[in-house]
Amino acid sequence: MSTTPRDPHYPVVHLRPPANWINDPNGLVFHDGHYHVFYQYNPHGATHANMHWGHFRSPDLLTWEPLPIALSPTPGGVDADGCFSGNAVSDGDRLVVFYSAHREDRSPQHQPVTSAISHDDGTSFSPRGELLIPELPEDCTMYRDPYVWQNGDGWRMPVGAALADGRGAALLYDSPDLETWTYRGPFAAREKEPISGTSLNTGEGWECPQYLPAASGPGALIISAWNLDDGPQCVEALIGEEHGDVFEAGPPVLVDHGPDCYAPALLPAPGNRWLLWGWSQEARDEAWTIADRWASVLTLPREIHVDDNGTLRQQPATELLALRGKHIIHSTGATHGRSRWTSAA
């Protein structure tokens, strides 16, 4: 018998583990024939604590296989109090992840970068065990969330930051080998400013910078606007071009007009596509999420690009068309009387 799920609010097609808290998507990468999606995960409860990296992979964006937890805090290590946000790259036969190492004896706004490597397609990871970039720029009041991409024969990495002069920034590093990194200064930085047509602003600091390189014409720097006073958060894009080590862009535009999409991450996919997932937090009291033993979902993947006119374009990933139509959700439960319950997704 088809019955209603015990929790009618539990998501059906949005990616998340069976229970507990999740937030930012991390480490989105296509490797060895699979799409890999990592995510911030608390395996011990439905609150923001004990940050690990959970892990799913899929051959088709529709069927997802849960893999073992990818990253766990190392007691006494550089990430003793949490493996926070970052990304991953496919480098030959290995997956290399970069992430923010959190320790409570540091400033909570300063999370240096470290890394880990997998040689078995993401089933297990060997952490670096030390900081990849031990010295932070002196003028940073906030520093976290690396994003690495291949640039010719080398690699580039912006890190989200807030600067002492009041600007939000993405700070640029480069490397020939994913091991030795050189600081090049701000890739982009600007003072907090309003986003036209909205009541939102670009933030005092920039979290989770993601770079969408130009195929032909302009590219986009996607950032999550952070304010120390917990003011409104949003996801914005700066559309522009690289000039050496600096990204020159026009005014900010919103990436998502809803209030519940934050910290999105990019995945360079086959077919010259770029996919994007975000974190969506439902509007429930914490007591409710603890009672129900789950909190938050990842958004459905969307295709994203900048057109020749410099406009950011998005649409649901083509594969999602296969989800349209009526689907029966099967669940255990009890019914009373002669009623038959079905649920369509």
N, C-alpha and C positions, 0 to 999 in steps of 0.2 A: 504494500500500500504506500502511496505517495502522501507524505504528511508535511506540514509546515515545519521548517527548521525550529529547533527549540529557541533560538535567538533570532527573531525576524530581522534584526538589524545587522546580523553578521554578513559580510560581503560574499558574493558568489563568484565574481570574475576578477575583482581587484586582487592584486598579489599581496599576500601577507601570510605569516605562519599561522598555525591553528590557534595559538594563544599568545598572550603577553604583549608587551609594548614594542612598537617599532616607530622609527621616524625616518631620517634622511635615506634616500637611495644612495648607494655608494658603489664604486668600482664597476660601473656598467661597461662591459667589454664583450666583443665577439671573439671567441677563441676556440679552435679545434672543432668547428662546426656547430657551436652552441652560443646562444646569447646567455651571458652571465649577469645576474643582478644580485648584488650584495646590498645590505641595508643595516642601519643601526637597529640593534636588537637587545632587549633585556630578557634573557632566558629565565629569569626568576620572578617576574611579575609584570603588572600592567602599568608601571610608572616609569618615568625617565630616570633610570639608574642602571648601574652595572653594564655599561655599553660594550657590547660585543659586535661582531659582524656576522649576521645571518647570510645565507647563500641559497639562491635558486639558479637553475639553468634550464634552458629550453632550446629545442631545435627549430621551433616554429613560432614563438611568441604566444602560443595557445596552450600547450601542455608543458607544465612546469614540474621539474624534479627537485625536491629539497635535498640539499647536500649538507654535510656536517658543518657546524659552526666554523667559520673561516678564521676569525681573529678573536682571541680572548685576552683580557688584561693579564700581564705577567706580574705576579706578586713581587713587589720591590723593584720592578723594572721601570723603564722610561714611560710605559703606558699603564702603570699600576692601577689607576682609577678609571680607565676607560679607553677603548679604541674608538676614537671619534672619526669624523667624516673625512673622506678622501676619494681616490679613484684608482683605476687599474689600467694596465696596458698589457697587450699581448706582444711578447718579444721572443720570437722563435718558438721553442717548445715550452716556454715558461710564462706564467702569469706573474706580474710584479704589481703589488698593491702599495699605494702610498696613503698614509693616513695621519690624522692629528693625534698625538700622544698626550693623554690627559693624566695629570697628577694633581691631587688636591693641595700639595705643598707648593705648587706654582700658582701664579695668578690664574684665576679661572678663564681669563681672556687671552692667555698665552699658551697655545698648544703647539709645540714644535712638531716638525715633520719626521716621521720614521717610515719604515717599509717592511715588507715581508714578501717571500717568493714561494711559488708553488711550481713543482715539476710534475705534478700528476693531475693536470687539468682542473685544478681548484679543489680537489678533494681534501688536501691538507696544505698548510702554509708553514714555512720556517721564518719566524720573525727575525729581523735584523739584530735586535737586542740592544741597540744604541741609537741615538738620534742621527738622522741623516743630515740635518742642518742644525748643529748645536747652538750657534750664535744667531740671535735674532737682531734685525736692524734696531738701532737704539730709539728711533722715533716712533715705534709701534705701541699703541695702547691696546690693540687687539690683533691677534695673529692666529690663523687656523685655516684648515680646509685646502689642501693642495689639489691641483688638477694638472696632470701630465699629458702632453700630446707630442707626437713625433713631428719634427720640423726638419725636413731634409734628412741629412745623415745623423742629426742630433735630436735632442729632446728639449722641450720647454716646460716650465712649470710656474704658473701664477699661484700665489697663496693669498687668501682673503685677509684684509687688514683694516684697521682704523689707525690713522696717523695723529700724532700729537698736535698738529696744526689744524685739526678738525676735518680733514678729508677722509673719505672712504677710499680704499685702494685695493688693487690687485698687484702684488709685488712679484716681479719676474725673476726667475732663475733659469739657467740653461745648463745642459750637461751633454757630453759626448757619449756617455755610457750608462746612464741611469744611476751612477754611483757618486761621481764627483760633480757637485753643483756650485755654480758661480752666481752671485747676486748681481743683477743688472739694474735695479731700481724699479720704480713704479711702472708697470705696464700700462696702467690707467689709474687716474686718481682725480677726484673732484670733491668740492664741498657739497654738503647736503643741499639739495635743490628740489623744488616741487616737480612732480610728474604731470605734465600738461593734461588738463581735463579731469583730474582726480584730486582727492584730498590727501594723496600719498606723497612720500618723498623718497629720495635715493638713499637715505640712511647715513648714520654717522660712521658705520663700518660696513664692509662688504663680506658676506659669508658665501661659501660654496661657489667661487667663481668657476665658470665653465666657458670654454672658448670654442666657438663654431667658426672654423677657418673659412676664408672665402674660396669658393670653387672658381668663380669668375665674378669680379665685382666686390662688393663689401662683405665683411664678415660680422660676427656678433660676439660681444662679451656679455654673458648672462650672469647676473649677480642677484643674490638675495639680500635685501636691504635690512640692516640690523640697527636698532637704536637701544642705547643703554637703559633708557627709562621704560623699556618694554612697550614702546609706542607701536603703531600699526606697522606690520611687516608686509612686504610684497616682493614679487620677483620682477626684475626689470631687465632690459637689454639695452646695451649701447651698440649702435650700428656704425661701423667705420672701417678703417683700414690700418694695417700694420705699417709703421715707418721705422725700420730698424727695431729697436727694443721698446718702442712706444706704440700704443694703440690709440689712434686719433679718431674720435667719434663725435656724433651729433648729440642732440638732446635725448634723454632716456625715454623708452617706451615700455609699457607693461607687457609682460609675457603671458600673464594669466589675470583675468579680471575678477576671479573669484577670491574670497577671503581665505580659502582653505587649501591652497596649493603653495608649498614652500620648499626651498632647498632642492630644486630639480637638478638632475644630472643627465649628461649627454652620453650617448653610445654611438660611435661610428660603425655603421652597419654595412653589410654587403650591398652592392648595387648603388654605391655612392649616396646612401641615405644616412641621415642623422636622426636618431630616435631620442626621445626625452621622457623620463619619468619624474614625478614629483612626490612629495609627502603630503598626504591629506589627512588632517586630524578632525574627526567628527566633533560636533559641538555637544559634548556630554560632560557632566560633572565627573571629577576624578573618582568619587565614590561609586559611581555607576560603572566606570571602566574597570575598577578593581573588582566589583561584584561580578561583572560579566567576563573578567579575566582576559580581555583583549582591548587594545587601543591602537587606532590609526590604520591606514591602508596606504599602499602606493597607488598613484593614479594609473590609468591605462596608458600605454605608450602612445606617443604621438610623433609623427614625422614633422621635422622643422627645418626650415631653410630661409635664407635671405634672397629675395628675388633681385633681378637686375636693377630695379628701381630703389633698392634699399629698404624694402618693406619686409618685415618678419612674417613668414607664412607658416601656418601649422594646420595639421589635419590628423585624425586618428590613423594609427598604423594600418596599412591596407589589410593585414592579416586579420584584424578585428572584425572584418565583414563576416567572417565565418561564425561569429557569435550571435549574429542577428537571427531572430525567429524565436519560437517557443521552445523552452527547455524545461523539463521536469526535474525538480530537485528532490532527491531521495534522502530521507532522514528517518532515524528511529523516533518513536514517540507513541502517544496513545490518543485515540479518538473516542468519542462517546456518541451513542446513537447511531444513526445510519449515515452520517455525514462523511463525504470523501473530500479530502483537502489536497489541493495541488498548488504549486507555486511556480510561476513562469518567470524566467530571467531574460 
